[in-house]
């Protein structure tokens, strides 16, 4: 018996984020978008998905690929 209530949103559901998402480190803007999506990769809590064009990719080190319900990610 689960102690948690059922999720209100299905896995793989997406919805637009109604706000601007900005990530800044040491004064440099690394992520800046108004086009992010909420994606429920699993029940209860969504993840932010940000368009690659809105990310300063040279500031990140590419990691190993992982597989999510939505496909491959890094």
C-alpha positions as CSV (number, residue, x, y, z in Angstrom):
1,X,0.0,0.0,0.0
2,X,1.5,3.3,-1.1
3,X,1.6,6.2,1.4
4,X,1.6,8.7,-1.5
5,X,-1.5,10.0,-3.4
6,X,-1.7,9.0,-7.1
7,X,0.1,11.3,-9.5
8,X,-2.1,13.9,-11.2
9,X,0.0,13.9,-14.4
10,X,0.9,10.9,-16.6
11,X,4.4,9.9,-17.4
12,X,5.7,11.5,-20.7
13,X,3.2,14.4,-20.3
14,X,4.6,17.8,-21.4
15,X,3.5,21.3,-20.7
16,X,5.0,24.7,-21.5
17,X,6.8,26.4,-18.6
18,X,5.0,29.8,-18.0
19,X,8.1,31.7,-16.9
20,X,11.6,32.5,-18.1
21,X,14.3,30.1,-17.1
22,X,17.8,31.5,-16.6
23,X,20.9,29.9,-15.3
24,X,23.9,32.1,-14.3
25,X,27.3,31.0,-13.0
26,X,30.1,33.4,-12.1
27,X,28.3,36.2,-13.8
28,X,28.0,34.3,-17.1
29,X,24.5,33.4,-18.5
30,X,24.6,29.7,-19.4
31,X,20.9,29.1,-20.0
32,X,18.2,31.6,-20.9
33,X,14.9,30.6,-22.4
34,X,11.2,31.3,-22.5
35,X,10.6,28.1,-24.4
36,X,11.3,25.4,-21.7
37,X,8.9,22.5,-21.2
38,X,8.0,20.6,-18.2
39,X,8.4,16.9,-18.9
40,X,7.2,14.2,-16.5
41,X,9.8,11.5,-17.0
42,X,8.3,9.7,-14.0
43,X,5.2,10.5,-11.8
44,X,4.9,13.4,-9.4
45,X,7.8,15.8,-10.4
46,X,8.5,17.3,-13.8
47,X,11.9,18.0,-15.3
48,X,12.8,21.1,-17.3
49,X,13.6,20.5,-21.0
50,X,15.4,23.5,-22.5
51,X,16.0,23.9,-26.2
52,X,19.6,23.4,-27.1
53,X,19.7,26.7,-28.9
54,X,19.0,28.5,-25.6
55,X,22.0,26.9,-23.8
56,X,25.6,28.0,-24.0
57,X,26.8,24.5,-24.8
58,X,30.5,25.3,-24.8
59,X,30.2,25.9,-21.0
60,X,29.2,22.3,-20.4
61,X,31.1,19.0,-20.5
62,X,29.2,16.3,-22.3
63,X,28.7,13.3,-20.1
64,X,27.8,9.7,-20.8
65,X,24.5,8.9,-22.5
66,X,21.7,7.7,-20.4
67,X,18.4,6.3,-21.5
68,X,15.2,7.9,-20.2
69,X,11.6,7.1,-21.1
70,X,11.8,9.9,-23.7
71,X,15.0,8.5,-25.3
72,X,18.7,9.1,-25.0
73,X,20.0,12.1,-23.0
74,X,23.3,13.5,-21.9
